[in-house]
């Protein structure tokens, strides 16, 4: 009873989150995909809730549509991550191809119904096929359910890892845009996916779990994911800003690492690097905690790709370390300046462009070899 209540609560939470995101003045492309994913998960949880009842309300054909929803939710989650991370445009044409497994699965079920009026039933979330159903068809259906969600979950994880790898080349900060919360949710979904199949294969056979409890547990865990999405989504600004507008840059930078098309020779790079350093020392753009590669490039009348080339070639580091090096140097100067003696160390860090106490302490220690307080004492 508790697990069923948790499943129902998860479904209600999913619909509530959709309404919450919908209340925004303008929904970005990631918002649309997030609402789609939440809706699919909410309906999937309703299927679990209904199918675990003694007498399910939904007819058998509708139950199959609910049972196969993981074939929809996993590609939608992948497209959400792609759009949130790399600025892919929301187009149903691009999404349509990812929905083919769901369409194929239910088309096969429909064909089975034409052959036999009741070829298969669902009980406690578990499919039961009649002996008249061709074995190869059953294997195809189970293969789709086994392969597709795992495949898209792995793609989602790879996309997040790629995004996080490219962040330091484009931003002087990574807090609130690193999507760590989403990465761990995807990793846990992958672990859940593998665990469910191990339980189905061995747990039920060895009496560790019954078929009746299996999908009650799965549905409950899925409900917890919905709560996590809501919690982190409300705390993270990435869901409530159009990050896609700023992340197209990442694709361009990663696709042109050789800088062959930048139009800059070695002599031009040398001259422009001196210009960059003068701008950093005179105008101190690093004091802006939101400074990005695109913003600094605009100040210098350069393209982001050109500025990336200049920094990488002449300072042998990425944009993140280049900017934070100036911030650390500014902190060092103020820590030893009597005029800032009444400032706290954290206040000095904020004054020099750091966004948070944790990132300030971490970056300063990495670059200076000491914590800010240790540096001040010695």
N, C-alpha and C positions, 0 to 999 in steps of 0.2 A: 504493500500500500504506500509506503514512504517513497519507494523508487518511482511509482506511477505518479505520485504527487509532484516529485521533482521534475519528471519529464514534462508534465503539464505546465509547471511553472516556467520551465525553459522555453516552451513554445510561446507562452504569453509574453515572456521577456523579449523574445525575438521580434514579435509584432510591435511591442512597445518601442524597441530601439529603432525600428523602421520609422515609426511616427516621429521619434526624436530627431533623427537625421533629416526627415522630410521637412521639419519646421525651419530649417535653414533658409535664408533669403534666396540663395542660389545653390543648387546641388551640382557639385563637380562630377566628372566622369567616375572617379573612384566612389563617390557617394552612391551613384546609381547602381554600381556593381555590388557595393556593400549591402544595400537594401535588398537587392536581388538574392544575394547569398543568405542573408538573414531570413528572408521569406522562405527560401527552399528549406533551410534548416528547421524553421518553425513548423512547416508542413510535415517534414520528416519526423519530427518529434510527436506531432499529432497522430501520425500513422502508428508509431510505436505505442502510444497511449491507447489508441483504439484497438490495435491488434492484440494487445495484452489482455483485453477484456474477455470475459467468458463468451459473450456474443457480440462481436464487432459490429458497429453500425454501418461501416462502409462495405459495399459489395466487393466481391472478390477481384473484379477487374480494376476497381479503384485502388484496392490494397496493393496490387502489383505496381501501379504508378507510384505509390508511396514507398514501396520496398526498393525500387530502383533509383530513388532520388540521389543517393551518393554518386551516381553517374552524372548528375547535374551539378551538385554542390562542389565537388572537387575541381572541375574545370572553371567554374565561376570564381572560386577562391583564387585560382591561378591567374585568371584575367584581372581580378581585383588587384593582386599584388603587382602584376605587370604595369597596370595603369597607374597605381599609386607610386611605384618606384621609378618608372621610366617614361611616364607621360603618354603612354599609348592611348589613342583616341577610342572613345566608346562607340563601337560600331557593331550592330547586330550581325552584319556579314562576317566579321572576324570571329564573333562568338559562335555563330551557327555551326561551324565545322567541329567545334569542341563538344557540341551537343549531340553529335551523331550516335555515340554509344548508347545514350539514353533512348534515342529514337529507334535504333536497331533492336535493343533489348525488348522494348514494348511491342515492336512490330512482330518479333518472333512469338511473343506471348499471344498476340492477336491471331497470328496464323495457327497456333496450337488450338486456340478456341474454335477456329473454323473446322479443324480436324475432329476435335472432341470437345463437347460443350464444357466439360470441367476437367481439363488436362492436369491442372495443378492448383494447389491451395496454399494458403499461408496460415500458419498457426504459431502463435507466440513469436512472430517475426521470422520464422523459419519456413522456407519453401518446401513443399512436398509434391513431387511429380508423380503422375500416374504411370503405370507400367507401359501404357500405350505411347507415352511421349518418347520420341527417338532419343537414344542415349547421346548421340553426337550434338543434338540440339541443346540438351541439358548441359553438356560440357561447355558449349559455346556461351550459354547464359552465365554459368558460374565463372567462366574465364573472364568475361567482361567485368563482372563484379569484383573479381580478384585483382585484375590488372589495372583497370582504368583509374580507380581512386588512388592507388599507390603510385602510379605513373605521374599523375598530376600533382600529387603531394610532393614528390621528389622534384618535379619541375619548379614548384613554388619555392621550395627550399633553395634550389640552385639560383633562382632569380633574386631572392633576398640576399644570399651570400655575395652575388655579383654586385648588387646595389651597394651593400656595405663596403665592399672592396673599393668601389669607385668614389665613395663619399669624400675621402681626404684629398682627392684631386680637384674637388669643386667647392668645398666648403671649409671655412675656418672653424667650424663647430660641428658636432655630430649629435648633440643632445636633442631629443625630441624628433629627430628625423632619421635615426638609425634603425627604426622598426624592429628593435630587439624583441619587443613584446610579441610581435607577429611572427618573428622567426621561431620563438620558443613554442608558440601555439602550433605552428606547422610541424615542428619536430615532434611535439607530443601527439599530434594527429597521426603522424607516421608510426610512432610507437604504438598508438592505440590500434591502428590498422593491422599491424603485424601481430599484436597481442590477440586481437579478436580471432584471427585465422588460426593462431596456435591453440586458442581455447576451443574453437570449433573442431579442430583436428584431434586434439588430445584431451582437453578438459572435460568435454561431455563424455567421451569414450571411457575415461577413467573415473567418472563420477564426481569430478571436482566441481562441476557446475551443470545444472540442468538446462535443457532447451528453454524451459519456461522462464528461467532467470537470466539467460544469456543476453537477450536483447533489452531486457529491463536494465541491466547493468550498462550496456552500450548506450542506450538512450539517456540514462542518468549522467554518464560522463559527457555526452554531447551537450546536455543541458548546462553542465558546468562550463563548457567552452563558450556557450552563449553568454553566460555571466561574465566570463573573463573578457570577451570581446567588448561587452558593454562597459566594464570597469576601465579597461585600458583605453578604450575608444574615447571615453569621456575625459580621460586625463591627458591623452596625447593630442597635440594640436594637428598631427598629420592627417587625421580624419576630417578635421574641420577647417582646413585650409586647402587651397588648390595647389598642392605640392607638385602636381603634374606640370604646372606652368613653369616650374624651375628645374625640373629634372630632365627635360629634353637635352640639356647641355651635356649630361653624363653620357648619353649615347654618342653624341658627336665627338666628345673627347676620347672615348674608348675606341671609337672606330678609326681614329687618325693618330695613333700613338707614334707613328714614324714622322709626323709633321711634314710629310712631303708636299702637302698642298697649302702650307701656311704662307708661302711667299717670302720667307725670311732666310737669308743666308747667314753664315757665321758672324760676319761683320755687323749686320743689322741686329742680330741677337745681342751682341756685345753692347752696342749703343743703347738699345732699348732696355737692357738690364740696368744700365746706369740711370736711365730715366725712371725706371721702376723704383730703384733704391732712393733716388732723390724725392720721389713722390711719397714714399713710405716715411722718410725722415722729416720732410717738411710739412706734409699734410696729415700724417698719422692716421690713415684710413683704418688701421688695425684696431683703433679704439672703438670702432663700430662692431658690436658683438655679433651682428648678423651679416658680416662681410662675406661675400661669396666670390668665386672666381669671375662670374659674369659681371657682378657689380664693380669689382676693381678694374676689369678689362674696359668697362664703359668709361670709367674715370680717366683711363689712359688712352682712349680712342683706339683700342686694340680689340681683336676678336678674342673670345675665351680660348680658342685653340692656340692663338699666337702667344697669349700670356702664359698658358700652360707650358708651351715649348720653352719660353724664355726662363721661367722659374725652374723647370726640370733640368734644363741643360746647364744653366749657370750656377744654380745653388745646389744641384744634385739632391733635391728633395721634392716633396709634393707641396701643393698649395697650403694644406693644413699645417704642416710643420714650418713652412716659410712664414706665414702670418703669425703663428703662435710664438715663433722665435722672437719676433719684434715685441710681442706682448710680454714675454718673460723678461726681455731686456729692460722694458719700461718698468716692470715691477721691481727688478733689481735696483734700478736707479732710485725709485721712490722709497724703497725699504731702507736705503742708506741716506736719504735726504732728510735732514732735521725738519724741513718745512712740512713733512708728512708724518711727523712723529705722533700726532694726535689721531691719525687714521688707524683703524684696525687693519690687519693683514688682508682680511677678506674684502674690505672696502677698497683697498688698493687694487686687489685683483679685479674686482668689478670695474673700477675706474680705468683699468688698462685693457678692457675689452673681453674679459672672460665672462661666460654666461652663468656659471654656477661654481659653488665652492668646491665640489668634488672634481670637476674638470680642471679647475685652477690648480688645486693641489697635485693632481695626477700629472698634468702637463709640465708644471714647474719642476717637479722632482725628476721627471724623465730628462728634461733639458738641462737643469742646473745640477743634478746629482744630489740635491738636498731639498728638504721641504722648505717652504717660504719662511717658517719660523726659525729653522736651523740656519738658513742663510742670513736672516736678520741678526741673529745672535753672534755670528762669526764674521 
